[in-house]
Amino acid sequence: MLCGLNFLAVAEATALAEAAGVDATAIPTALKGGRADSAILQEYMPRFAARDYRRTGRIDNMVKDLNGAQDLARLTHTPMPLTTICAEVHRMLTAAGLGGEDQAALMEFFNGPNKEAFR
């Protein structure tokens, strides 16, 4: 759950930086050591910017993990709005045939050639 949310936040920040004309590869250095820093930010923002889909973890595996977190949330009556959004984005990517791809494929949701399919 925590990794899924972090991956999605970093992908979203990468998409915003690119849309604003900011070099997303410079952001990890700027944020290093601060509260916004994370291992996922340092490793994945440059990969997201480069559309480096070399597989280190699959989208559909994250769906499995997020489903487990949502199942536990239902059992414990715990609201999890961010996890719900994150899981839905991952499910949409899986439905679009990207389930076997790395988390870097999250960029397809924001900036891929078929991004309108996700609206």
C-alpha positions as CSV (number, residue, x, y, z in Angstrom):
1,M,0.0,0.0,0.0
2,L,2.7,2.5,1.0
3,C,4.8,1.6,-2.0
4,G,1.8,1.8,-4.4
5,L,0.9,5.3,-3.1
6,N,4.5,6.5,-3.3
7,F,4.9,5.2,-6.9
8,L,1.7,6.9,-7.9
9,A,2.6,10.2,-6.2
10,V,6.0,10.2,-7.9
11,A,4.5,9.4,-11.3
12,E,2.0,12.2,-10.9
13,A,4.7,14.7,-9.8
14,T,6.8,13.6,-12.9
15,A,3.8,14.2,-15.2
16,L,3.2,17.6,-13.7
17,A,6.9,18.6,-13.9
18,E,7.0,17.6,-17.6
19,A,3.7,19.5,-18.4
20,A,5.2,22.6,-16.7
21,G,8.5,22.3,-18.6
22,V,10.5,21.4,-15.5
23,D,13.3,18.8,-15.9
24,A,11.9,16.0,-13.7
25,T,15.3,14.3,-13.5
26,A,16.5,17.3,-11.4
27,I,13.8,17.0,-8.8
28,P,15.2,14.0,-6.8
29,T,18.5,16.0,-6.2
30,A,16.5,19.1,-5.2
31,L,14.4,17.1,-2.7
32,K,17.2,14.8,-1.4
33,G,17.3,14.6,2.4
34,G,14.0,16.6,2.8
35,R,10.7,15.4,4.0
36,A,9.5,14.7,0.4
37,D,12.5,12.4,-0.2
38,S,12.1,8.7,-0.5
39,A,13.9,5.7,-2.1
40,I,11.1,5.5,-4.7
41,L,11.5,9.2,-5.6
42,Q,15.3,8.8,-6.0
43,E,15.1,5.6,-8.0
44,Y,11.9,6.0,-10.0
45,M,11.5,9.7,-10.9
46,P,14.4,9.5,-13.3
47,R,13.0,6.1,-14.6
48,F,9.6,7.6,-15.0
49,A,11.0,10.6,-16.9
50,A,13.0,8.3,-19.2
51,R,10.0,5.9,-19.6
52,D,12.4,3.1,-18.5
53,Y,10.0,0.2,-18.2
54,R,12.7,-2.3,-17.2
55,R,10.8,-4.6,-14.9
56,T,11.5,-4.6,-11.2
57,G,7.9,-5.1,-10.1
58,R,4.7,-5.7,-12.0
59,I,1.6,-3.5,-12.0
60,D,-0.6,-6.6,-11.6
61,N,1.4,-7.6,-8.5
62,M,0.7,-4.2,-7.0
63,V,-3.0,-4.7,-7.7
64,K,-2.9,-7.9,-5.7
65,D,-1.2,-6.1,-2.8
66,L,-3.6,-3.2,-2.9
67,N,-6.6,-5.6,-3.1
68,G,-5.3,-7.2,0.1
69,A,-5.1,-3.8,1.8
70,Q,-8.6,-3.0,0.7
71,D,-9.9,-6.3,1.9
72,L,-8.4,-5.7,5.3
73,A,-9.9,-2.2,5.3
74,R,-13.3,-3.5,4.6
75,L,-13.0,-6.1,7.4
76,T,-11.9,-3.4,9.9
77,H,-14.2,-0.7,8.6
78,T,-11.3,1.6,8.0
79,P,-11.7,4.3,5.3
80,M,-8.8,4.2,2.8
81,P,-9.6,6.8,0.1
82,L,-6.0,7.2,-1.2
83,T,-5.5,3.4,-1.5
84,T,-8.8,3.1,-3.3
85,I,-7.7,5.7,-5.9
86,C,-4.3,4.1,-6.2
87,A,-5.8,0.6,-6.7
88,E,-8.2,1.9,-9.4
89,V,-5.4,3.5,-11.4
90,H,-3.4,0.2,-11.2
91,R,-6.6,-1.7,-12.2
92,M,-7.1,0.6,-15.2
93,L,-3.5,0.0,-16.4
94,T,-4.0,-3.8,-16.0
95,A,-7.2,-3.6,-18.0
96,A,-5.3,-1.7,-20.7
97,G,-2.9,-4.6,-21.0
98,L,-0.1,-3.1,-18.9
99,G,-0.4,-5.4,-15.9
100,G,2.8,-7.2,-16.7
101,E,4.8,-4.0,-17.0
102,D,6.9,-2.3,-14.3
103,Q,5.6,0.5,-12.1
104,A,7.2,3.0,-14.6
105,A,4.2,2.2,-16.8
106,L,2.2,4.4,-14.5
107,M,3.4,7.2,-16.8
108,E,1.1,5.8,-19.4
109,F,-1.8,6.9,-17.2
110,F,-0.6,10.5,-17.3
111,N,1.2,10.9,-20.6
112,G,1.1,7.8,-22.7
113,P,-0.2,7.8,-26.2
114,N,-3.5,6.4,-25.0
115,K,-3.9,8.6,-21.9
116,E,-7.3,9.7,-23.0
117,A,-8.5,6.1,-22.6
118,F,-7.9,6.6,-18.8
119,R,-10.1,9.8,-18.5
